[in-house]
Amino acid sequence: MGKKLISISSVLFLITCVIIWNLSVQRIKLFHKNITLVEEIKAKNKLKDAESRLFELYSISKKNVIFLRDLIEMDLKANAPLEVPQKKLSQFLKIDPNYFQARFIDLEGMEVIRVEHKDSVMASTSQFKGKRDYFKKTMELNKGEFYISNMDLNIENGKVEVPHRPTVRFFTPIYINNVLSGIVGLNLNAKNWLDTFKDEDITFLNSKNEVFHNGEDEKLYAQSTIDLDKKDRHGNAFYYQRKISLEGNQTWTLYTKPDILSIQNQMAEYKKSTYITAAILTIGIVLFLCIIYMLYKKNSYIDTLNQTIKNRLSERDTLLKEIHHRVKNNLQVITSLLSLQSSFIKDDKIKGLFRYSQYRINSMAIIHEMLYRSKDLSRINYGDYVHQLASKLIASMRGSEKKIDLKIEAEELHLNLDTSVPLGLMINEIITNSLKYGFKNKDEGLISIKFEKLKYPNFLLHIGDNGTGFSDEIDFRNTKSLGLKLIHMLTLQLKGTVEKDNTESGTHYIITFQEIEQIS
């Protein structure tokens, strides 16, 4: 047996080691997947936040163009001199430095009003813009629609302005009395937009895929050379991107990189701790197997003790069953002796006393009979017990020709022996009185018994009949009747109370009692 245990332990040790180290590798892979996912979520949230800020700025610019459009429309309707809207546009550029140029272009493409902000000096000129793409596309728009240009570098006199100024143009048509009368627009210094994520590792590409922000790995204002779909050997992306569409006018791209260095450092630390844990578990298993082997010699002794205890418990249960069986038989013998003795007595009153004593003894005998037939020697099913007790009393006292019905509600009620005996004697007395007095001149009736579980160890018993009821001459609390005295005494033994319920016809009792704790 010892060699077999050693062989089994060795095999289990090898299998466990394989499982531990395999799980360690799988945990490392899962950790790498999780931290990569965390980086992806952080990157996408950062891009989403950047997009939200750009859309907020975009909405502000639209509102500003609407504001200027409404100002110029009012002045044109009022036939105000051009100096009036020009002055208003100048004041607007002074207030909001995000915009460096405001213009009103008529139907012919001429800049009727052009105000610029250069070195805090306001300038006004007039140029032909009829061939510009933004003019043509804005003229095709309906009232209330907007044109937004691509983000590109500002060009002055055919040359790119230096220092570079990323520019976005916002234009909307002006309608006077529902007649197209020109367009109004703002030139936005987009650098102020891009500076909103200045300290973040985010790159901005315009609609032409040109780099307009960050460009750490690329040349600023040149075509992007990065493959945004590139993946590593694990299938994880090198870059995370987000496309931004401004109401279908332009499509821009934001992208960022995951923190590769942080991922590598976390992976190195996690691998170290995981492999150390696996090694400790392996050593622990070795020690555990050694302890098992040392305890093996005591195992046989423990098994022997357990079997001995099991046998003694079985013997005890058999002995208890036999005791209950003998007690039940002895009680039946006493009942038979009382019956035999009463046959020599001619006085019916004395005979009745013998018969009621037999009923009381029988109520205890039923309990012992149920215990020796049950698997649980400490408790009985009290619903079954009450049904047996009441049925036997009815059959014995009233016979089968008179119909006395039983209604018992005692679901899943199990009580111990110390509680069952006095409670059974009490119920025996109440049912006996019902059959003796309540249905004295009746052939039909109902005896009802209902148990309610209260907070342990308390219970509530409703018991009664629909018979003739108590005589007015009988004092329920102070009576010479043995049956009623027994009911009061047994209630006290069960640490309870007994009350007569006068709300219903017949005789009804409300009894509280406690389950008596068994000493052994």
C-alpha positions in Angstrom: 0.0 0.0 0.0 2.9 2.4 0.8 4.6 1.9 -2.5 1.4 2.4 -4.4 0.8 5.7 -2.5 4.3 6.9 -3.4 3.8 6.1 -7.1 0.4 7.9 -7.1 1.9 10.9 -5.3 4.8 11.1 -7.8 2.4 11.0 -10.8 0.2 13.7 -9.2 3.3 15.8 -8.4 4.4 15.8 -12.1 0.8 16.5 -13.3 0.4 19.4 -10.8 3.8 20.9 -11.8 2.8 20.8 -15.5 -0.5 22.5 -14.6 1.1 25.1 -12.4 3.7 26.2 -15.0 1.2 26.0 -17.9 -1.2 28.2 -15.9 1.7 30.6 -15.2 2.4 31.0 -18.9 -1.3 31.4 -19.6 -1.6 34.1 -16.9 1.3 36.0 -18.4 -0.4 35.9 -21.8 -3.7 37.0 -20.3 -2.0 39.8 -18.4 -0.3 41.0 -21.5 -3.7 41.0 -23.3 -5.3 42.9 -20.4 -2.7 45.7 -20.1 -2.7 46.0 -23.9 -6.5 46.3 -23.7 -6.2 48.9 -20.9 -3.7 50.9 -23.0 -6.1 50.7 -26.0 -9.0 51.9 -23.9 -6.9 54.8 -22.5 -5.8 55.7 -26.0 -9.3 55.6 -27.5 -10.7 57.6 -24.6 -7.9 60.2 -25.1 -8.8 60.4 -28.8 -12.5 60.6 -28.1 -11.9 63.5 -25.6 -9.8 65.3 -28.3 -12.6 64.8 -30.8 -15.1 66.2 -28.3 -13.0 69.3 -27.8 -12.6 69.8 -31.5 -16.3 69.5 -32.0 -16.9 72.0 -29.2 -14.6 74.5 -30.9 -16.2 73.8 -34.2 -19.7 74.5 -32.8 -18.4 77.8 -31.3 -17.0 78.8 -34.7 -20.3 78.1 -36.4 -22.1 80.2 -33.9 -19.7 83.1 -34.5 -20.2 82.9 -38.2 -24.0 83.0 -37.6 -23.6 86.0 -35.4 -21.6 87.9 -38.0 -24.0 86.9 -40.7 -26.9 88.2 -38.8 -25.1 91.5 -38.1 -24.3 92.1 -41.8 -27.8 91.0 -42.8 -29.3 93.7 -40.5 -27.0 96.4 -41.7 -27.6 95.5 -45.4 -31.4 95.5 -44.8 -31.1 98.9 -43.2 -28.9 100.2 -46.1 -26.2 101.2 -43.6 -22.8 102.3 -45.0 -20.2 99.5 -45.3 -18.1 101.2 -42.7 -20.7 100.1 -40.1 -20.4 96.3 -40.6 -16.7 96.7 -41.2 -16.3 98.3 -37.8 -18.3 95.5 -36.2 -16.1 92.9 -37.8 -13.0 94.7 -36.5 -14.4 94.8 -33.0 -15.2 91.1 -33.2 -11.6 90.2 -34.2 -10.3 92.3 -31.3 -12.5 90.4 -28.9 -11.7 86.9 -30.2 -8.0 86.4 -31.2 -8.7 82.9 -32.4 -9.7 84.4 -35.8 -7.3 86.5 -37.9 -9.6 87.4 -40.8 -13.3 88.3 -41.4 -14.8 88.9 -44.8 -18.0 89.7 -46.7 -17.9 88.8 -50.4 -20.6 89.9 -52.8 -22.3 87.9 -55.6 -19.5 88.9 -58.1 -16.8 87.5 -55.9 -15.4 90.8 -54.7 -14.3 91.2 -51.1 -16.6 94.1 -50.2 -15.4 93.9 -46.6 -12.1 92.4 -45.5 -10.8 92.9 -42.0 -7.5 91.4 -40.8 -5.7 91.2 -37.5 -2.0 91.5 -37.9 0.2 92.7 -35.1 -2.9 94.2 -33.4 -3.4 96.5 -36.4 -6.7 96.3 -38.3 -6.4 96.5 -42.2 -9.1 96.7 -44.9 -8.6 95.8 -48.6 -10.7 94.5 -51.5 -9.8 91.6 -53.7 -11.5 89.3 -56.2 -12.2 85.9 -54.8 -14.7 84.6 -57.3 -12.4 81.7 -58.5 -11.7 80.4 -55.0 -13.1 77.0 -54.1 -14.6 78.2 -50.8 -16.6 81.0 -52.7 -18.0 78.6 -55.3 -19.0 75.9 -52.8 -20.6 78.4 -50.4 -22.6 80.0 -53.2 -24.2 76.6 -53.9 -25.5 76.3 -50.3 -29.0 76.9 -49.1 -29.9 79.4 -46.5 -28.5 78.4 -43.0 -26.0 75.9 -44.4 -22.2 76.1 -43.8 -19.0 75.4 -45.7 -15.9 74.5 -43.8 -12.6 74.3 -45.6 -9.8 71.7 -45.2 -7.2 72.6 -42.6 -4.1 73.9 -44.5 -1.4 76.5 -44.2 -2.4 80.1 -44.8 -1.3 81.5 -48.2 -0.7 85.2 -48.7 0.2 86.6 -52.2 0.7 83.0 -53.5 3.2 82.0 -50.8 2.8 80.0 -47.6 2.8 82.4 -44.7 5.8 82.1 -42.3 5.6 81.5 -39.4 3.2 78.8 -40.4 -0.4 79.4 -39.5 -2.8 76.4 -39.9 -6.0 77.8 -41.2 -9.7 76.6 -41.3 -12.2 78.8 -43.2 -15.9 79.0 -42.2 -18.4 80.5 -44.7 -22.2 80.8 -44.9 -24.4 82.5 -47.5 -26.3 85.8 -46.7 -29.9 86.1 -47.8 -31.7 89.4 -47.9 -35.5 88.9 -48.1 -34.7 85.3 -49.2 -32.5 86.5 -52.0 -28.8 85.4 -52.1 -26.7 88.6 -51.5 -23.2 87.2 -50.9 -21.3 85.2 -48.3 -19.6 86.0 -45.0 -16.8 84.0 -43.4 -14.1 83.8 -40.8 -10.5 82.5 -41.1 -9.6 80.5 -38.0 -6.1 80.2 -36.6 -6.3 76.4 -36.1 -3.2 76.5 -34.0 -5.3 77.5 -31.1 -7.5 74.4 -31.7 -4.6 72.1 -31.9 -3.0 73.5 -28.8 -5.9 72.1 -26.8 -4.1 68.7 -26.8 -0.6 70.3 -26.9 0.9 68.2 -24.0 -0.7 64.9 -25.2 0.8 62.3 -27.5 -1.7 62.9 -30.2 -1.0 63.5 -33.9 -3.5 65.4 -36.2 -3.8 64.7 -39.9 -5.9 66.9 -42.2 -8.1 65.6 -45.0 -5.0 65.4 -47.3 -3.3 63.2 -44.8 -0.8 65.9 -43.9 0.7 66.2 -40.4 -0.6 69.4 -38.7 0.2 68.6 -35.0 2.8 66.7 -33.0 4.6 64.8 -35.9 7.2 63.5 -33.5 7.9 60.6 -35.8 7.0 62.6 -39.0 7.7 65.8 -40.7 5.3 68.6 -39.8 3.1 69.9 -42.7 4.2 67.0 -44.9 2.4 63.8 -46.0 2.1 61.2 -43.3 4.4 58.2 -43.8 3.0 56.1 -40.9 1.1 52.9 -41.5 -1.7 53.3 -39.0 -2.9 49.7 -39.6 0.5 48.2 -38.5 0.3 45.4 -35.9 2.9 43.6 -33.7 3.4 39.8 -33.6 0.6 39.4 -31.1 -1.9 41.2 -33.4 -1.9 44.4 -31.2 -2.0 47.7 -33.0 1.0 50.1 -33.0 -1.3 53.0 -33.4 -4.9 53.8 -32.5 -6.8 56.2 -34.7 -10.1 58.1 -34.8 -11.7 59.6 -37.9 -13.5 63.0 -37.4 -16.1 64.1 -39.8 -17.4 67.7 -39.4 -21.0 67.2 -40.6 -19.6 65.6 -43.8 -17.6 68.7 -44.8 -14.1 67.5 -43.9 -12.6 64.3 -42.6 -9.6 64.6 -40.2 -7.6 61.8 -38.4 -6.4 61.7 -34.9 -3.9 59.0 -33.8 -1.8 58.1 -30.9 0.6 55.4 -29.7 0.2 53.0 -26.7 2.8 53.4 -24.0 5.0 50.6 -25.1 7.7 51.2 -22.4 5.0 51.0 -19.6 3.7 47.7 -21.1 7.2 46.3 -21.2 8.0 47.3 -17.6 4.7 45.9 -16.3 5.2 42.6 -18.2 8.8 42.2 -16.8 7.5 42.8 -13.3 4.5 40.5 -13.7 6.6 37.7 -15.2 9.0 37.8 -12.3 6.3 37.6 -9.7 4.4 34.9 -11.5 7.5 32.6 -11.9 8.4 33.2 -8.3 4.9 32.2 -7.2 5.0 29.1 -9.4 8.4 28.1 -7.9 7.0 28.6 -4.4 3.9 26.5 -5.2 6.1 23.7 -6.6 8.2 23.6 -3.4 5.0 23.8 -1.3 3.6 20.7 -3.2 6.8 18.8 -2.4 6.5 19.6 1.3 2.8 18.8 1.2 3.5 15.3 -0.3 6.1 14.7 2.4 3.5 15.6 5.1 1.0 13.3 3.5 3.5 10.4 3.5 4.2 11.1 7.2 0.5 11.1 8.0 -0.1 8.0 6.1 1.0 5.7 8.9 -1.6 7.3 11.2 -4.4 7.0 8.6 -5.1 3.3 9.4 -5.4 4.0 13.1 -7.8 6.9 12.4 -9.9 4.7 10.1 -10.1 2.0 12.8 -11.3 4.6 15.3 -13.8 6.0 12.9 -15.2 2.5 12.2 -15.4 1.8 15.9 -17.3 5.0 16.5 -19.6 4.2 13.6 -20.3 0.8 15.0 -21.0 2.2 18.5 -23.3 4.8 17.1 -25.2 2.1 15.2 -25.4 0.0 18.3 -26.7 3.0 20.2 -29.4 3.7 17.6 -30.4 0.1 17.7 -30.5 0.1 21.5 -32.6 3.3 21.6 -35.0 1.8 19.1 -35.3 -1.2 21.2 -35.9 0.9 24.3 -38.6 2.9 22.6 -40.1 -0.4 21.4 -40.1 -1.9 24.8 -41.5 1.3 26.4 -44.3 1.3 23.9 -45.0 -2.4 24.6 -45.0 -1.8 28.3 -47.4 1.1 28.0 -49.7 -1.2 25.9 -49.5 -3.8 28.7 -50.5 -1.2 31.2 -53.4 -0.2 29.0 -54.5 -3.8 28.7 -54.2 -4.3 32.5 -56.4 -1.2 33.1 -58.9 -2.5 30.5 -58.9 -5.9 32.3 -59.3 -4.3 35.7 -62.1 -2.0 34.5 -64.1 -5.1 33.3 -64.7 -6.1 37.0 -66.0 -2.6 37.9 -69.7 -2.0 37.6 -69.7 1.7 38.4 -69.7 3.6 35.0 -68.1 6.7 36.4 -65.1 4.7 37.7 -65.0 2.7 34.5 -64.7 6.1 32.6 -61.8 7.1 34.8 -60.0 3.9 33.8 -60.8 4.4 30.1 -59.5 8.1 30.1 -56.3 6.9 31.8 -55.9 4.4 28.9 -56.3 7.3 26.4 -53.5 9.2 28.2 -51.2 6.3 28.2 -52.0 5.6 24.6 -51.0 9.2 23.7 -47.5 8.5 25.1 -47.3 5.0 23.5 -47.9 6.5 20.0 -44.8 8.8 20.5 -42.5 5.9 21.4 -43.9 3.8 18.5 -43.1 6.7 16.0 -39.6 7.1 17.4 -38.6 3.4 17.0 -40.0 3.4 13.5 -38.3 6.7 12.5 -34.7 7.2 11.3 -34.4 10.3 13.5 -34.5 9.1 17.1 -34.6 12.6 18.5 -37.8 14.1 16.9 -41.1 13.0 15.5 -43.3 14.4 12.7 -45.9 16.1 15.0 -48.5 16.4 12.2 -48.6 12.7 11.7 -48.6 12.1 15.5 -51.6 14.4 16.1 -53.5 12.8 13.2 -53.0 9.3 14.7 -53.9 10.4 18.2 -57.1 12.2 17.2 -58.2 9.4 14.8 -57.8 6.8 17.5 -59.7 8.8 20.1 -62.6 9.5 17.7 -62.8 5.8 16.7 -62.6 4.7 20.3 -65.1 7.2 21.8 -67.5 7.8 19.0 -67.4 4.8 16.8 -67.5 4.7 13.0 -71.3 5.5 12.7 -70.9 9.1 13.8 -69.0 11.5 11.5 -66.5 13.7 13.4 -64.1 15.4 10.9 -60.5 16.4 11.5 -58.7 19.4 10.2 -55.0 19.5 11.0 -52.4 22.1 9.9 -48.9 21.1 11.0 -46.7 21.2 8.0 -43.0 20.3 8.6 -43.4 20.4 12.4 -40.9 18.2 14.2 -40.6 18.2 18.0 -38.4 16.4 20.5 -39.5 13.8 23.0 -39.4 16.1 26.0 -41.9 18.4 24.3 -44.0 15.8 22.5 -45.1 13.9 25.6 -46.7 16.8 27.6 -48.0 18.5 24.5 -49.6 15.1 23.4 -51.2 14.7 26.8 -52.7 18.2 26.6 -54.1 17.6 23.1 -55.5 14.3 24.3 -57.4 16.0 27.1 -58.8 18.7 24.8 -60.0 16.2 22.2 -61.4 13.9 24.9 -63.4 16.8 26.3 -64.6 17.7 22.9 -65.8 14.2 22.1 -67.2 13.7 25.7 -69.0 17.1 26.1 -68.9 19.1 22.9 -70.5 16.5 20.6 -72.5 14.8 23.4 -75.8 15.0 21.5 -74.4 15.5 18.0 -73.6 12.9 15.3 -71.5 15.3 13.2 -68.8 17.8 14.0 -65.3 19.2 13.3 -62.2 19.2 15.4 -59.6 21.7 14.1 -55.9 21.7 15.1 -53.4 24.3 13.8 -49.8 24.9 14.7 -47.9 28.1 13.9 -44.1 28.5 14.2 -43.1 31.7 16.0 -39.6 32.9 16.8 -37.7 29.7 18.0 -38.3 28.1 20.5 -41.9 29.5 20.6 -45.0 27.9 19.0 -48.7 28.7 18.8 -51.5 26.1 18.9 -55.1 26.7 17.9 -57.3 23.8 18.9 -61.0 23.5 19.3 -64.4 22.1 18.1 -67.7 23.4 16.7 -69.7 21.6 19.4 -72.0 23.0 22.1 -69.3 25.0 23.9 -68.5 25.6 27.5 -71.3 25.6 30.1 -71.7 29.0 31.9 -71.4 27.2 35.2 -67.8 26.1 34.5 -65.0 28.4 35.5 -62.2 27.8 33.0 -59.5 29.1 35.2 -60.7 27.6 38.5 -62.2 24.2 38.1 -62.2 20.8 39.8 -62.2 19.0 36.4 -59.1 16.8 36.2 -58.9 17.3 32.4 -58.8 21.1 32.7 -56.3 21.0 35.6 -54.1 18.8 33.5 -54.3 21.3 30.6 -53.2 24.1 32.9 -50.4 22.1 34.5 -49.0 20.8 31.1 -49.1 24.4 29.7 -46.9 25.5 32.6 -44.6 22.6 32.0 -44.2 23.8 28.4 -43.5 27.4 29.6 -46.6 28.6 27.8 -50.0 30.1 28.3 -53.6 28.9 27.5 -56.5 31.2 26.6 -60.1 30.3 25.7 -61.1 31.9 22.3 -64.7 33.1 22.7 -64.9 34.7 19.2 -65.9 31.4 17.5 -68.7 29.0 18.2 -67.9 25.8 20.2 -64.9 25.4 22.4 -61.5 26.8 21.2 -58.2 27.3 22.9 -55.2 29.5 22.0 -52.1 27.9 23.5 -48.5 29.2 23.4 -45.7 26.8 24.3 -41.9 26.4 23.9 -39.9 23.4 22.7 -38.2 22.0 25.8 -34.5 21.7 25.4 -33.3 18.1 25.8 -30.5 17.5 28.2 -29.3 14.3 26.5 
